[in-house]
Amino acid sequence: MAQFGKVEIADAEVNRLTDRELAQRLVSEGVSRLTAARLVEIARSEADVVGRARPHPTSRRA
C-alpha cells in the first residue's frame, strides 16, 4: 500500500495510474488539487522533496 497523506492506495494501482489519474484519485478522496499534485511529484521522485520555498539569507547577527 502506498500512503498519500491519509489516503492509502494499492501499489498495483499506483503503478498502473498516470500522474494525472493518481492526482485525480486523491482529489476524489478529498485532497486539494495542488496538494494532490505535490504528493504525486514526491511519490514519483520528480520533485525536490526538501521543499519549494525560496532560500533565505542567513542572519549575520553577532
Residue frames relative to the residue before (quaternion, step in Angstrom):
aa qw qx qy qz dx dy dz
M 1.0000 0.0000 0.0000 0.0000 0.00 0.00 0.00
A 0.2624 -0.7396 0.6010 0.1514 3.52 -1.04 0.86
Q 0.2661 -0.7686 0.5677 0.1271 3.55 -0.95 0.92
F 0.0142 -0.7672 0.6405 -0.0302 3.56 -0.82 1.10
G 0.7735 -0.1583 0.0697 0.6097 3.55 0.12 1.26
K 0.7850 -0.2428 0.2085 0.5305 3.58 -0.59 -1.15
V 0.6011 0.5712 -0.3421 0.4420 3.58 1.31 -0.07
E 0.1518 -0.7736 0.6099 0.0809 3.57 -0.91 0.94
I 0.0290 -0.7806 0.6240 -0.0212 3.56 -0.93 0.97
A 0.5418 -0.6355 0.4436 0.3253 3.57 -0.95 0.89
D 0.5883 -0.6089 0.4100 0.3391 3.57 -1.04 0.86
A 0.6303 0.5432 -0.3352 0.4419 3.59 0.98 -0.82
E 0.6694 0.4857 -0.2975 0.4770 3.58 1.00 -0.80
V 0.6193 0.5393 -0.3385 0.4595 3.59 1.01 -0.79
N 0.6825 0.4873 -0.2855 0.4640 3.58 0.94 -0.89
R 0.6714 0.5142 -0.2872 0.4499 3.57 1.10 -0.71
L 0.6932 0.4995 -0.2744 0.4412 3.58 1.01 -0.82
T 0.4507 -0.6265 0.5533 0.3134 3.56 -1.22 0.56
D 0.6885 -0.4569 0.3445 0.4455 3.59 -1.26 0.23
R 0.6636 0.5153 -0.3000 0.4519 3.55 0.93 -0.93
E 0.6680 0.4954 -0.2960 0.4699 3.59 0.93 -0.88
L 0.6452 0.5182 -0.3166 0.4637 3.56 1.01 -0.81
A 0.6426 0.5054 -0.3185 0.4797 3.58 0.98 -0.83
Q 0.6470 0.5139 -0.3199 0.4637 3.60 0.98 -0.82
R 0.6178 0.5390 -0.3350 0.4643 3.59 1.05 -0.75
L 0.6580 0.4968 -0.3055 0.4763 3.58 0.97 -0.84
V 0.6302 0.5261 -0.3317 0.4647 3.59 1.00 -0.81
S 0.6591 0.5069 -0.3111 0.4602 3.59 0.98 -0.80
E 0.6600 0.4787 -0.2953 0.4981 3.59 1.26 -0.39
G 0.6663 -0.5435 0.2868 0.4225 3.60 1.29 0.12
V 0.5031 0.6294 -0.4347 0.4021 3.60 1.27 0.12
S 0.5046 -0.6360 0.4705 0.3458 3.62 -0.96 0.73
R 0.6351 -0.5670 0.3704 0.3715 3.56 -1.15 0.66
L 0.6652 0.4990 -0.3079 0.4624 3.61 0.92 -0.86
T 0.6571 0.4960 -0.3043 0.4792 3.58 0.96 -0.85
A 0.6314 0.5329 -0.3300 0.4566 3.58 0.99 -0.82
A 0.6549 0.5060 -0.3144 0.4651 3.58 0.92 -0.88
R 0.6592 0.5067 -0.3001 0.4676 3.59 0.98 -0.85
L 0.6429 0.5193 -0.3219 0.4619 3.61 0.97 -0.84
V 0.6496 0.5029 -0.3145 0.4756 3.58 0.99 -0.82
E 0.6263 0.5340 -0.3382 0.4563 3.62 0.96 -0.82
I 0.6815 0.4823 -0.2890 0.4684 3.57 0.87 -0.95
A 0.6691 0.5103 -0.3032 0.4472 3.58 0.88 -0.93
R 0.7229 0.4080 -0.2352 0.5056 3.58 1.02 -0.75
S 0.4085 -0.7487 0.4320 0.2931 3.60 1.35 0.12
E 0.4197 0.6971 -0.4725 0.3385 3.54 1.00 0.85
A 0.7243 0.4044 -0.2255 0.5109 3.55 1.26 -0.08
D 0.5541 -0.5471 0.4980 0.3816 3.49 -1.32 0.33
V 0.3407 -0.7902 0.4758 0.1821 3.58 -0.30 1.27
V 0.5624 0.6208 -0.3909 0.3815 3.58 1.11 -0.56
G 0.6541 -0.4875 0.3284 0.4760 3.60 0.93 -0.78
R 0.4404 -0.7012 0.5024 0.2490 3.50 -1.30 0.22
A 0.4332 0.7020 -0.4709 0.3126 3.58 1.22 0.03
R 0.5052 -0.6469 0.4688 0.3263 3.54 -1.05 0.69
P 0.5237 -0.6353 0.4546 0.3397 3.60 -1.06 0.62
H 0.2420 -0.7526 0.5957 0.1418 3.56 -1.10 0.71
P 0.5234 -0.6361 0.4555 0.3376 3.58 -1.00 0.77
T 0.5112 -0.6408 0.4867 0.3018 3.53 -1.11 0.72
S 0.4946 -0.6575 0.4863 0.2942 3.54 -0.99 0.88
R 0.2446 -0.7780 0.5618 0.1392 3.60 -1.02 0.75
R 0.2008 0.7969 -0.5400 0.1820 3.56 0.99 0.83
A 0.4065 -0.7234 0.5104 0.2257 3.55 -1.10 0.73
